[in-house]
Amino acid sequence: MKLWLSKNGEISLREQLTRQIMLAVASGDLRAGDKLPSVRELALRHKIHANTASAAYRALEEMGWVESRVGSGVYVREIT
């Protein structure tokens, strides 16, 4: 999964991350059952705060795009 985040953009990093993951799912780059990087891994890879990554994952979960499995990680849900 490739992400392009602009720290100087008008859109918050959390919103950029959320939208790009949604786009990756909608386009088929991410499929149902795919595991997303951990919050820590995502934060380190893109040099963002872990709270930003966590907030994006929470937003995606609330919208039904992903599901969090305790002790296992965050996975893409089947979109119907």
Backbone torsions as a table, in degrees:
resi	resn	phi	psi	omega
1	MET	NA	122.1	179.1
2	LYS	-103.9	133.5	178.8
3	LEU	-126.1	143.6	175.6
4	TRP	-123.2	110.4	-178.1
5	LEU	-113.3	133.1	178.1
6	SER	-108.1	114.6	-179.6
7	LYS	-75.8	-13.1	-178.9
8	ASN	-106.2	7.0	-176.8
9	GLY	-79.0	168.7	178.8
10	GLU	-75.9	-24.0	-178.9
11	ILE	-91.9	135.9	-178.0
12	SER	-61.3	154.6	177.8
13	LEU	-59.8	-40.0	179.0
14	ARG	-60.1	-44.4	-179.2
15	GLU	-68.3	-40.0	177.2
16	GLN	-60.2	-46.0	-179.4
17	LEU	-62.9	-46.2	179.5
18	THR	-59.0	-50.1	-177.6
19	ARG	-63.9	-40.2	-178.3
20	GLN	-68.4	-36.1	176.8
21	ILE	-69.2	-40.5	176.6
22	MET	-60.4	-42.9	179.1
23	LEU	-63.9	-40.5	178.9
24	ALA	-63.2	-37.8	177.9
25	VAL	-69.8	-47.9	-178.0
26	ALA	-61.9	-33.8	-177.8
27	SER	-85.6	-9.4	179.7
28	GLY	92.8	-1.4	176.4
29	ASP	-64.5	-33.4	172.3
30	LEU	-115.1	134.5	-177.9
31	ARG	-115.7	161.0	178.1
32	ALA	-53.5	131.6	179.6
33	GLY	95.0	-14.5	178.0
34	ASP	-65.9	137.8	178.1
35	LYS	-89.2	131.9	176.9
36	LEU	-86.4	158.4	177.6
37	PRO	-61.1	152.9	176.8
38	SER	-64.2	160.9	177.8
39	VAL	-56.4	-46.2	-179.0
40	ARG	-62.2	-46.2	-179.6
41	GLU	-62.0	-44.2	179.7
42	LEU	-62.5	-42.8	-179.8
43	ALA	-64.4	-45.0	179.9
44	LEU	-66.4	-43.7	-177.0
45	ARG	-62.0	-38.9	-174.8
46	HIS	-107.9	7.7	177.6
47	LYS	53.6	49.6	175.1
48	ILE	-122.1	165.8	179.5
49	HIS	-73.4	142.7	179.7
50	ALA	-59.3	-32.4	178.4
51	ASN	-64.0	-32.3	177.8
52	THR	-66.3	-46.7	178.6
53	ALA	-63.8	-43.0	179.9
54	SER	-62.7	-41.6	179.1
55	ALA	-64.1	-38.6	178.1
56	ALA	-64.8	-44.4	178.6
57	TYR	-62.9	-40.6	178.0
58	ARG	-62.2	-43.5	179.2
59	ALA	-62.2	-43.5	178.9
60	LEU	-63.7	-37.8	179.0
61	GLU	-67.8	-41.2	178.5
62	GLU	-63.2	-32.6	179.4
63	MET	-85.1	-6.2	176.9
64	GLY	88.4	12.9	-179.0
65	TRP	-83.5	-31.6	-178.6
66	VAL	-135.3	165.6	173.7
67	GLU	-132.0	141.7	179.0
68	SER	-97.9	127.5	177.9
69	ARG	-111.6	116.0	-176.0
70	VAL	-55.3	128.2	178.0
71	GLY	78.1	-2.4	-176.9
72	SER	-120.8	-40.5	179.9
73	GLY	135.2	-163.6	-178.6
74	VAL	-112.8	130.9	-175.0
75	TYR	-127.1	148.4	176.5
76	VAL	-70.9	134.3	178.7
77	ARG	-90.2	160.2	173.9
78	GLU	-71.0	124.0	179.7
79	ILE	-99.3	122.7	-178.2
80	THR	-105.7	NA	NA
